[in-house]
Amino acid sequence: MGIISWIILGLIVGVLAKWIMPGKDPGGIFITIIIGIVGAFLGGFIGSLIGLGALGKFSILNIILAIVGALILLGGYRLIKSQS
């Protein structure tokens, strides 16, 4: 998948991450979408490093990796924001 595909996937994944982990986020839905985009890149990158996915292909596994990356980032963001 190209960079545009990862951004579009990140938008969708950000909304899904917000749906999976509901709650009041300090940044609202826009921060969640940004976290989804970054999480999609992170999940795809980590997946390609460990051999689970490839950055050049669109598959269910890549979507799952993007969701996992976004959930990890969203959880980390909430943890950091709750401590400050």
Gaussian input, Z-matrix of N, CA and C with variables (Angstrom, degrees):
# hf/3-21g

backbone

0 1
 N
 C     1     B1
 C     2     B2     1     A1
 N     3     B3     2     A2     1     D1
 C     4     B4     3     A3     2     D2
 C     5     B5     4     A4     3     D3
 N     6     B6     5     A5     4     D4
 C     7     B7     6     A6     5     D5
 C     8     B8     7     A7     6     D6
 N     9     B9     8     A8     7     D7
 C    10    B10     9     A9     8     D8
 C    11    B11    10    A10     9     D9
 N    12    B12    11    A11    10    D10
 C    13    B13    12    A12    11    D11
 C    14    B14    13    A13    12    D12
 N    15    B15    14    A14    13    D13
 C    16    B16    15    A15    14    D14
 C    17    B17    16    A16    15    D15
 N    18    B18    17    A17    16    D16
 C    19    B19    18    A18    17    D17
 C    20    B20    19    A19    18    D18
 N    21    B21    20    A20    19    D19
 C    22    B22    21    A21    20    D20
 C    23    B23    22    A22    21    D21
 N    24    B24    23    A23    22    D22
 C    25    B25    24    A24    23    D23
 C    26    B26    25    A25    24    D24
 N    27    B27    26    A26    25    D25
 C    28    B28    27    A27    26    D26
 C    29    B29    28    A28    27    D27
 N    30    B30    29    A29    28    D28
 C    31    B31    30    A30    29    D29
 C    32    B32    31    A31    30    D30
 N    33    B33    32    A32    31    D31
 C    34    B34    33    A33    32    D32
 C    35    B35    34    A34    33    D33
 N    36    B36    35    A35    34    D34
 C    37    B37    36    A36    35    D35
 C    38    B38    37    A37    36    D36
 N    39    B39    38    A38    37    D37
 C    40    B40    39    A39    38    D38
 C    41    B41    40    A40    39    D39
 N    42    B42    41    A41    40    D40
 C    43    B43    42    A42    41    D41
 C    44    B44    43    A43    42    D42
 N    45    B45    44    A44    43    D43
 C    46    B46    45    A45    44    D44
 C    47    B47    46    A46    45    D45
 N    48    B48    47    A47    46    D46
 C    49    B49    48    A48    47    D47
 C    50    B50    49    A49    48    D48
 N    51    B51    50    A50    49    D49
 C    52    B52    51    A51    50    D50
 C    53    B53    52    A52    51    D51
 N    54    B54    53    A53    52    D52
 C    55    B55    54    A54    53    D53
 C    56    B56    55    A55    54    D54
 N    57    B57    56    A56    55    D55
 C    58    B58    57    A57    56    D56
 C    59    B59    58    A58    57    D57
 N    60    B60    59    A59    58    D58
 C    61    B61    60    A60    59    D59
 C    62    B62    61    A61    60    D60
 N    63    B63    62    A62    61    D61
 C    64    B64    63    A63    62    D62
 C    65    B65    64    A64    63    D63
 N    66    B66    65    A65    64    D64
 C    67    B67    66    A66    65    D65
 C    68    B68    67    A67    66    D66
 N    69    B69    68    A68    67    D67
 C    70    B70    69    A69    68    D68
 C    71    B71    70    A70    69    D69
 N    72    B72    71    A71    70    D70
 C    73    B73    72    A72    71    D71
 C    74    B74    73    A73    72    D72
 N    75    B75    74    A74    73    D73
 C    76    B76    75    A75    74    D74
 C    77    B77    76    A76    75    D75
 N    78    B78    77    A77    76    D76
 C    79    B79    78    A78    77    D77
 C    80    B80    79    A79    78    D78
 N    81    B81    80    A80    79    D79
 C    82    B82    81    A81    80    D80
 C    83    B83    82    A82    81    D81
 N    84    B84    83    A83    82    D82
 C    85    B85    84    A84    83    D83
 C    86    B86    85    A85    84    D84
 N    87    B87    86    A86    85    D85
 C    88    B88    87    A87    86    D86
 C    89    B89    88    A88    87    D87
 N    90    B90    89    A89    88    D88
 C    91    B91    90    A90    89    D89
 C    92    B92    91    A91    90    D90
 N    93    B93    92    A92    91    D91
 C    94    B94    93    A93    92    D92
 C    95    B95    94    A94    93    D93
 N    96    B96    95    A95    94    D94
 C    97    B97    96    A96    95    D95
 C    98    B98    97    A97    96    D96
 N    99    B99    98    A98    97    D97
 C   100   B100    99    A99    98    D98
 C   101   B101   100   A100    99    D99
 N   102   B102   101   A101   100   D100
 C   103   B103   102   A102   101   D101
 C   104   B104   103   A103   102   D102
 N   105   B105   104   A104   103   D103
 C   106   B106   105   A105   104   D104
 C   107   B107   106   A106   105   D105
 N   108   B108   107   A107   106   D106
 C   109   B109   108   A108   107   D107
 C   110   B110   109   A109   108   D108
 N   111   B111   110   A110   109   D109
 C   112   B112   111   A111   110   D110
 C   113   B113   112   A112   111   D111
 N   114   B114   113   A113   112   D112
 C   115   B115   114   A114   113   D113
 C   116   B116   115   A115   114   D114
 N   117   B117   116   A116   115   D115
 C   118   B118   117   A117   116   D116
 C   119   B119   118   A118   117   D117
 N   120   B120   119   A119   118   D118
 C   121   B121   120   A120   119   D119
 C   122   B122   121   A121   120   D120
 N   123   B123   122   A122   121   D121
 C   124   B124   123   A123   122   D122
 C   125   B125   124   A124   123   D123
 N   126   B126   125   A125   124   D124
 C   127   B127   126   A126   125   D125
 C   128   B128   127   A127   126   D126
 N   129   B129   128   A128   127   D127
 C   130   B130   129   A129   128   D128
 C   131   B131   130   A130   129   D129
 N   132   B132   131   A131   130   D130
 C   133   B133   132   A132   131   D131
 C   134   B134   133   A133   132   D132
 N   135   B135   134   A134   133   D133
 C   136   B136   135   A135   134   D134
 C   137   B137   136   A136   135   D135
 N   138   B138   137   A137   136   D136
 C   139   B139   138   A138   137   D137
 C   140   B140   139   A139   138   D138
 N   141   B141   140   A140   139   D139
 C   142   B142   141   A141   140   D140
 C   143   B143   142   A142   141   D141
 N   144   B144   143   A143   142   D142
 C   145   B145   144   A144   143   D143
 C   146   B146   145   A145   144   D144
 N   147   B147   146   A146   145   D145
 C   148   B148   147   A147   146   D146
 C   149   B149   148   A148   147   D147
 N   150   B150   149   A149   148   D148
 C   151   B151   150   A150   149   D149
 C   152   B152   151   A151   150   D150
 N   153   B153   152   A152   151   D151
 C   154   B154   153   A153   152   D152
 C   155   B155   154   A154   153   D153
 N   156   B156   155   A155   154   D154
 C   157   B157   156   A156   155   D155
 C   158   B158   157   A157   156   D156
 N   159   B159   158   A158   157   D157
 C   160   B160   159   A159   158   D158
 C   161   B161   160   A160   159   D159
 N   162   B162   161   A161   160   D160
 C   163   B163   162   A162   161   D161
 C   164   B164   163   A163   162   D162
 N   165   B165   164   A164   163   D163
 C   166   B166   165   A165   164   D164
 C   167   B167   166   A166   165   D165
 N   168   B168   167   A167   166   D166
 C   169   B169   168   A168   167   D167
 C   170   B170   169   A169   168   D168
 N   171   B171   170   A170   169   D169
 C   172   B172   171   A171   170   D170
 C   173   B173   172   A172   171   D171
 N   174   B174   173   A173   172   D172
 C   175   B175   174   A174   173   D173
 C   176   B176   175   A175   174   D174
 N   177   B177   176   A176   175   D175
 C   178   B178   177   A177   176   D176
 C   179   B179   178   A178   177   D177
 N   180   B180   179   A179   178   D178
 C   181   B181   180   A180   179   D179
 C   182   B182   181   A181   180   D180
 N   183   B183   182   A182   181   D181
 C   184   B184   183   A183   182   D182
 C   185   B185   184   A184   183   D183
 N   186   B186   185   A185   184   D184
 C   187   B187   186   A186   185   D185
 C   188   B188   187   A187   186   D186
 N   189   B189   188   A188   187   D187
 C   190   B190   189   A189   188   D188
 C   191   B191   190   A190   189   D189
 N   192   B192   191   A191   190   D190
 C   193   B193   192   A192   191   D191
 C   194   B194   193   A193   192   D192
 N   195   B195   194   A194   193   D193
 C   196   B196   195   A195   194   D194
 C   197   B197   196   A196   195   D195
 N   198   B198   197   A197   196   D196
 C   199   B199   198   A198   197   D197
 C   200   B200   199   A199   198   D198
 N   201   B201   200   A200   199   D199
 C   202   B202   201   A201   200   D200
 C   203   B203   202   A202   201   D201
 N   204   B204   203   A203   202   D202
 C   205   B205   204   A204   203   D203
 C   206   B206   205   A205   204   D204
 N   207   B207   206   A206   205   D205
 C   208   B208   207   A207   206   D206
 C   209   B209   208   A208   207   D207
 N   210   B210   209   A209   208   D208
 C   211   B211   210   A210   209   D209
 C   212   B212   211   A211   210   D210
 N   213   B213   212   A212   211   D211
 C   214   B214   213   A213   212   D212
 C   215   B215   214   A214   213   D213
 N   216   B216   215   A215   214   D214
 C   217   B217   216   A216   215   D215
 C   218   B218   217   A217   216   D216
 N   219   B219   218   A218   217   D217
 C   220   B220   219   A219   218   D218
 C   221   B221   220   A220   219   D219
 N   222   B222   221   A221   220   D220
 C   223   B223   222   A222   221   D221
 C   224   B224   223   A223   222   D222
 N   225   B225   224   A224   223   D223
 C   226   B226   225   A225   224   D224
 C   227   B227   226   A226   225   D225
 N   228   B228   227   A227   226   D226
 C   229   B229   228   A228   227   D227
 C   230   B230   229   A229   228   D228
 N   231   B231   230   A230   229   D229
 C   232   B232   231   A231   230   D230
 C   233   B233   232   A232   231   D231
 N   234   B234   233   A233   232   D232
 C   235   B235   234   A234   233   D233
 C   236   B236   235   A235   234   D234
 N   237   B237   236   A236   235   D235
 C   238   B238   237   A237   236   D236
 C   239   B239   238   A238   237   D237
 N   240   B240   239   A239   238   D238
 C   241   B241   240   A240   239   D239
 C   242   B242   241   A241   240   D240
 N   243   B243   242   A242   241   D241
 C   244   B244   243   A243   242   D242
 C   245   B245   244   A244   243   D243
 N   246   B246   245   A245   244   D244
 C   247   B247   246   A246   245   D245
 C   248   B248   247   A247   246   D246
 N   249   B249   248   A248   247   D247
 C   250   B250   249   A249   248   D248
 C   251   B251   250   A250   249   D249

   B1=1.4540
   B2=1.5208
   B3=1.2876
   B4=1.4430
   B5=1.5216
   B6=1.3025
   B7=1.4595
   B8=1.5292
   B9=1.3159
   B10=1.4694
   B11=1.5238
   B12=1.3129
   B13=1.4665
   B14=1.5202
   B15=1.3336
   B16=1.4652
   B17=1.5271
   B18=1.3119
   B19=1.4661
   B20=1.5252
   B21=1.3324
   B22=1.4653
   B23=1.5249
   B24=1.3279
   B25=1.4576
   B26=1.5278
   B27=1.3214
   B28=1.4648
   B29=1.5109
   B30=1.3174
   B31=1.4647
   B32=1.5226
   B33=1.3133
   B34=1.4640
   B35=1.5236
   B36=1.3203
   B37=1.4600
   B38=1.5254
   B39=1.3284
   B40=1.4570
   B41=1.5151
   B42=1.3122
   B43=1.4633
   B44=1.5309
   B45=1.3339
   B46=1.4647
   B47=1.5256
   B48=1.3250
   B49=1.4644
   B50=1.5199
   B51=1.3158
   B52=1.4675
   B53=1.5235
   B54=1.3213
   B55=1.4633
   B56=1.5282
   B57=1.3447
   B58=1.4617
   B59=1.5217
   B60=1.3236
   B61=1.4712
   B62=1.5210
   B63=1.3308
   B64=1.4603
   B65=1.5282
   B66=1.2787
   B67=1.4531
   B68=1.5065
   B69=1.3056
   B70=1.4474
   B71=1.5205
   B72=1.3159
   B73=1.4507
   B74=1.5184
   B75=1.3328
   B76=1.4636
   B77=1.5236
   B78=1.3211
   B79=1.4528
   B80=1.5058
   B81=1.3179
   B82=1.4489
   B83=1.5169
   B84=1.3084
   B85=1.4564
   B86=1.5236
   B87=1.3275
   B88=1.4586
   B89=1.5250
   B90=1.3156
   B91=1.4676
   B92=1.5206
   B93=1.3284
   B94=1.4514
   B95=1.5209
   B96=1.3200
   B97=1.4659
   B98=1.5232
   B99=1.3202
   B100=1.4688
   B101=1.5277
   B102=1.3270
   B103=1.4568
   B104=1.5243
   B105=1.3259
   B106=1.4631
   B107=1.5070
   B108=1.3210
   B109=1.4659
   B110=1.5242
   B111=1.3223
   B112=1.4653
   B113=1.5282
   B114=1.3307
   B115=1.4637
   B116=1.5099
   B117=1.3286
   B118=1.4645
   B119=1.5228
   B120=1.3167
   B121=1.4661
   B122=1.5307
   B123=1.3358
   B124=1.4624
   B125=1.5248
   B126=1.3293
   B127=1.4590
   B128=1.5199
   B129=1.3191
   B130=1.4632
   B131=1.5089
   B132=1.3200
   B133=1.4633
   B134=1.5220
   B135=1.3386
   B136=1.4673
   B137=1.5263
   B138=1.3331
   B139=1.4598
   B140=1.5183
   B141=1.3212
   B142=1.4643
   B143=1.5286
   B144=1.3199
   B145=1.4671
   B146=1.5264
   B147=1.3335
   B148=1.4659
   B149=1.5282
   B150=1.3192
   B151=1.4583
   B152=1.5177
   B153=1.3142
   B154=1.4636
   B155=1.5186
   B156=1.2924
   B157=1.4576
   B158=1.5130
   B159=1.2922
   B160=1.4567
   B161=1.5156
   B162=1.3132
   B163=1.4604
   B164=1.5219
   B165=1.3086
   B166=1.4469
   B167=1.5200
   B168=1.3455
   B169=1.4522
   B170=1.5184
   B171=1.3264
   B172=1.4570
   B173=1.5158
   B174=1.3299
   B175=1.4582
   B176=1.5288
   B177=1.3074
   B178=1.4644
   B179=1.5255
   B180=1.3289
   B181=1.4620
   B182=1.5246
   B183=1.3226
   B184=1.4636
   B185=1.5217
   B186=1.3189
   B187=1.4646
   B188=1.5231
   B189=1.3191
   B190=1.4606
   B191=1.5263
   B192=1.3269
   B193=1.4642
   B194=1.5296
   B195=1.3200
   B196=1.4631
   B197=1.5184
   B198=1.3213
   B199=1.4712
   B200=1.5213
   B201=1.3268
   B202=1.4676
   B203=1.5263
   B204=1.3267
   B205=1.4653
   B206=1.5214
   B207=1.3211
   B208=1.4649
   B209=1.5278
   B210=1.3231
   B211=1.4648
   B212=1.5245
   B213=1.3227
   B214=1.4720
   B215=1.5229
   B216=1.3203
   B217=1.4686
   B218=1.5245
   B219=1.3333
   B220=1.4614
   B221=1.5235
   B222=1.3266
   B223=1.4628
   B224=1.5198
   B225=1.3253
   B226=1.4659
   B227=1.5158
   B228=1.3257
   B229=1.4687
   B230=1.5264
   B231=1.3218
   B232=1.4718
   B233=1.5146
   B234=1.3329
   B235=1.4564
   B236=1.5217
   B237=1.3175
   B238=1.4685
   B239=1.5222
   B240=1.3314
   B241=1.4657
   B242=1.5301
   B243=1.3477
   B244=1.4651
   B245=1.5163
   B246=1.3296
   B247=1.4529
   B248=1.5194
   B249=1.3132
   B250=1.4638
   B251=1.5026
   A1=108.28
   A2=115.76
   A3=120.01
   A4=111.37
   A5=115.26
   A6=120.51
   A7=111.81
   A8=117.82
   A9=120.78
   A10=110.06
   A11=116.62
   A12=120.52
   A13=111.19
   A14=116.65
   A15=119.53
   A16=110.85
   A17=117.77
   A18=120.24
   A19=110.35
   A20=116.76
   A21=119.99
   A22=110.00
   A23=116.46
   A24=120.14
   A25=110.33
   A26=117.04
   A27=121.16
   A28=112.55
   A29=117.55
   A30=120.21
   A31=110.56
   A32=115.71
   A33=120.27
   A34=110.66
   A35=116.09
   A36=120.98
   A37=110.86
   A38=118.12
   A39=120.78
   A40=111.61
   A41=116.70
   A42=120.86
   A43=110.06
   A44=116.77
   A45=119.85
   A46=111.72
   A47=117.33
   A48=120.75
   A49=110.46
   A50=116.99
   A51=121.08
   A52=110.23
   A53=116.50
   A54=121.00
   A55=110.71
   A56=117.07
   A57=121.44
   A58=111.00
   A59=116.93
   A60=122.31
   A61=109.41
   A62=117.79
   A63=118.65
   A64=110.60
   A65=115.07
   A66=120.72
   A67=110.18
   A68=114.27
   A69=119.54
   A70=108.57
   A71=115.14
   A72=120.62
   A73=109.29
   A74=117.06
   A75=120.00
   A76=113.28
   A77=118.98
   A78=121.42
   A79=114.28
   A80=117.02
   A81=120.06
   A82=112.81
   A83=115.51
   A84=121.88
   A85=112.51
   A86=118.27
   A87=120.68
   A88=111.58
   A89=116.80
   A90=120.37
   A91=109.79
   A92=116.65
   A93=120.35
   A94=111.29
   A95=117.28
   A96=120.62
   A97=110.47
   A98=117.08
   A99=120.29
   A100=110.08
   A101=116.16
   A102=119.68
   A103=110.02
   A104=117.52
   A105=121.07
   A106=112.49
   A107=116.86
   A108=120.59
   A109=110.31
   A110=116.43
   A111=120.45
   A112=110.14
   A113=116.64
   A114=120.65
   A115=112.16
   A116=117.23
   A117=120.41
   A118=110.61
   A119=116.69
   A120=120.13
   A121=110.15
   A122=116.50
   A123=121.33
   A124=111.14
   A125=116.73
   A126=120.16
   A127=112.24
   A128=116.98
   A129=120.61
   A130=112.17
   A131=116.73
   A132=120.88
   A133=110.85
   A134=116.48
   A135=120.19
   A136=110.44
   A137=116.36
   A138=120.04
   A139=112.52
   A140=116.67
   A141=119.08
   A142=111.24
   A143=117.18
   A144=119.80
   A145=112.09
   A146=116.54
   A147=118.92
   A148=112.79
   A149=116.19
   A150=120.38
   A151=115.54
   A152=118.87
   A153=121.19
   A154=113.28
   A155=117.12
   A156=120.83
   A157=109.57
   A158=115.04
   A159=120.14
   A160=108.36
   A161=116.03
   A162=120.00
   A163=111.94
   A164=118.24
   A165=121.18
   A166=114.81
   A167=117.94
   A168=120.57
   A169=110.64
   A170=115.52
   A171=122.00
   A172=107.63
   A173=116.44
   A174=119.93
   A175=109.45
   A176=114.59
   A177=120.50
   A178=109.82
   A179=116.53
   A180=120.20
   A181=111.10
   A182=117.93
   A183=120.61
   A184=111.21
   A185=117.27
   A186=120.36
   A187=110.01
   A188=117.03
   A189=120.74
   A190=110.53
   A191=117.24
   A192=120.56
   A193=111.08
   A194=116.89
   A195=120.93
   A196=110.38
   A197=117.43
   A198=120.57
   A199=110.57
   A200=117.07
   A201=120.48
   A202=110.32
   A203=117.05
   A204=120.03
   A205=112.02
   A206=117.12
   A207=120.76
   A208=111.40
   A209=117.69
   A210=120.42
   A211=111.12
   A212=116.73
   A213=119.94
   A214=110.07
   A215=117.05
   A216=119.89
   A217=111.82
   A218=117.36
   A219=120.07
   A220=110.90
   A221=117.26
   A222=120.66
   A223=112.04
   A224=116.55
   A225=120.26
   A226=112.57
   A227=115.77
   A228=120.36
   A229=110.83
   A230=116.51
   A231=120.02
   A232=111.16
   A233=117.71
   A234=121.27
   A235=110.97
   A236=116.70
   A237=120.66
   A238=110.80
   A239=117.31
   A240=121.38
   A241=111.76
   A242=117.45
   A243=119.45
   A244=111.77
   A245=117.51
   A246=120.93
   A247=112.99
   A248=117.34
   A249=119.30
   A250=112.26
   D1=143.12
   D2=177.62
   D3=-82.10
   D4=177.21
   D5=-177.22
   D6=-63.49
   D7=-35.80
   D8=178.03
   D9=-64.97
   D10=-40.03
   D11=178.19
   D12=-62.74
   D13=-40.36
   D14=179.07
   D15=-66.98
   D16=-35.00
   D17=178.09
   D18=-67.38
   D19=-44.96
   D20=178.66
   D21=-64.21
   D22=-44.11
   D23=176.66
   D24=-60.88
   D25=-38.95
   D26=178.39
   D27=-62.73
   D28=-37.66
   D29=176.56
   D30=-61.90
   D31=-45.77
   D32=179.34
   D33=-65.89
   D34=-43.42
   D35=-179.00
   D36=-65.71
   D37=-36.10
   D38=177.32
   D39=-61.14
   D40=-41.73
   D41=177.44
   D42=-67.37
   D43=-41.67
   D44=177.67
   D45=-63.90
   D46=-40.37
   D47=178.65
   D48=-63.11
   D49=-39.36
   D50=177.19
   D51=-65.14
   D52=-36.38
   D53=179.50
   D54=-71.42
   D55=-39.60
   D56=-179.89
   D57=-71.64
   D58=-40.08
   D59=-179.86
   D60=-115.14
   D61=73.50
   D62=-178.93
   D63=-68.36
   D64=157.13
   D65=179.12
   D66=156.07
   D67=170.70
   D68=-179.76
   D69=-89.03
   D70=108.30
   D71=177.96
   D72=-94.13
   D73=141.39
   D74=-179.77
   D75=-59.24
   D76=-31.31
   D77=-177.08
   D78=-95.00
   D79=-9.92
   D80=-179.66
   D81=78.04
   D82=-163.00
   D83=-174.43
   D84=-68.18
   D85=-29.77
   D86=-178.86
   D87=-66.74
   D88=-42.34
   D89=176.45
   D90=-65.10
   D91=-38.48
   D92=178.50
   D93=-62.85
   D94=-39.96
   D95=178.15
   D96=-66.12
   D97=-41.25
   D98=177.13
   D99=-63.25
   D100=-41.18
   D101=176.69
   D102=-63.03
   D103=-36.39
   D104=176.39
   D105=-63.20
   D106=-42.02
   D107=178.57
   D108=-64.04
   D109=-48.56
   D110=179.56
   D111=-65.08
   D112=-39.24
   D113=177.95
   D114=-63.95
   D115=-36.75
   D116=176.96
   D117=-63.80
   D118=-42.95
   D119=176.74
   D120=-64.06
   D121=-45.57
   D122=-178.87
   D123=-62.86
   D124=-48.68
   D125=179.36
   D126=-61.44
   D127=-42.63
   D128=178.30
   D129=-65.79
   D130=-39.82
   D131=-179.97
   D132=-66.91
   D133=-47.79
   D134=179.93
   D135=-64.36
   D136=-41.30
   D137=177.90
   D138=-60.81
   D139=-39.38
   D140=179.23
   D141=-71.69
   D142=-30.48
   D143=178.29
   D144=-69.06
   D145=-38.57
   D146=-177.73
   D147=-94.92
   D148=3.30
   D149=173.84
   D150=86.01
   D151=13.51
   D152=-179.42
   D153=-86.81
   D154=-30.95
   D155=-177.91
   D156=-143.35
   D157=175.11
   D158=178.52
   D159=-132.34
   D160=143.12
   D161=-179.91
   D162=-70.09
   D163=-19.36
   D164=-175.92
   D165=-92.52
   D166=-3.31
   D167=-176.48
   D168=-121.12
   D169=148.76
   D170=175.73
   D171=-104.83
   D172=116.82
   D173=-178.78
   D174=-148.04
   D175=168.92
   D176=176.89
   D177=-61.40
   D178=-38.34
   D179=179.40
   D180=-60.93
   D181=-40.30
   D182=177.63
   D183=-65.48
   D184=-36.91
   D185=177.24
   D186=-65.13
   D187=-43.22
   D188=178.46
   D189=-63.56
   D190=-42.68
   D191=177.72
   D192=-61.17
   D193=-39.54
   D194=178.99
   D195=-66.11
   D196=-41.49
   D197=178.74
   D198=-64.27
   D199=-43.75
   D200=178.53
   D201=-61.88
   D202=-43.89
   D203=177.57
   D204=-60.84
   D205=-42.03
   D206=179.56
   D207=-67.67
   D208=-39.56
   D209=178.48
   D210=-65.59
   D211=-38.80
   D212=177.13
   D213=-63.26
   D214=-46.40
   D215=179.58
   D216=-66.05
   D217=-40.19
   D218=179.22
   D219=-64.79
   D220=-41.70
   D221=175.99
   D222=-62.97
   D223=-42.93
   D224=177.20
   D225=-64.27
   D226=-40.03
   D227=178.30
   D228=-62.80
   D229=-44.04
   D230=178.46
   D231=-65.03
   D232=-38.29
   D233=179.30
   D234=-64.49
   D235=-43.92
   D236=179.95
   D237=-66.91
   D238=-43.33
   D239=-178.07
   D240=-68.39
   D241=-31.70
   D242=-179.17
   D243=-74.88
   D244=-23.95
   D245=179.96
   D246=-83.69
   D247=-18.49
   D248=-178.07
   D249=-96.39

